[in-house]
Every structure is written in structure tokens, then in C-alpha cells.
Amino acid sequence: MRADGLARPGGGPERGADTATAAAHGRIGAHPPATDADAALLEALGRDGRASHAELAQVTGWSPATVARRLTGLQAAGALFFDVDLNDTLLGATAQALL
């Protein structure tokens, strides 16, 4: 759903790898994939991937606990993942290599 790839409900280029990882850890089927009920949640995350559970609860009409549980379920199902950009100099890296 996001242009920058932070949330790809229902698939995307990385979906196969995420599904394989989830299957290897026994997580497929434990949580339902993204549904129409998740649209508001995923849209809000698309606007601000750092939104708090309380903010997401306001948007969806769910409780913060329900938001947390659903985010955990979407992650476990491989429907939601996080792509983190990190300033590696903060970790002491002094060189970069592109392969």
C-alpha cells in the first residue's frame, strides 16, 4: 500500500521471502493476512509510519490494545514489515561499501 514499501498488504516484491520466513517459523495461518478491516490502519501507517498505538486507535476506532494485537498479527503473517534507515555513523561506522 505504501510507495516506500513499509507496508505491502497482500503481497509485493518481498512477499515471497516474508512468507517463506513466516512458514519456517510456523507463523503461517496463525494470524489472518490483511483484510478490508485493516484498510484504515494501513492507510494511517502509510501517512505516518511512526504513529503511536493511541493515534492509530483514534483513526481506526479500535482500542490501543486491539491496534497492538493487530499489528503483531500482521507482522507475524508477513503482511507488514518495517524497513529501517539508520545513520551508521552513530554506531561508529567510518566507511561505506556498495557492492
C-alpha angles and dihedrals in degrees: 000000000000122000091219093054100245093128124023107173112192097011145315134171094302095044096097094055092045091049092049091051092048091048091050089055094046094248101123110107094012091096127027117245122246114305136186087270088065094056096098091045094050092043091053090049088049090058095043119008089188096058114137124240088252092054092047090048090056092051096046100036089235127122118261088249091055090048091051092047092048093048089051090049093049091050092048091049091052092242094114130038137161127241109199125198112203133191096231093195087071086064093050099261111151101178138042130206127196115201 
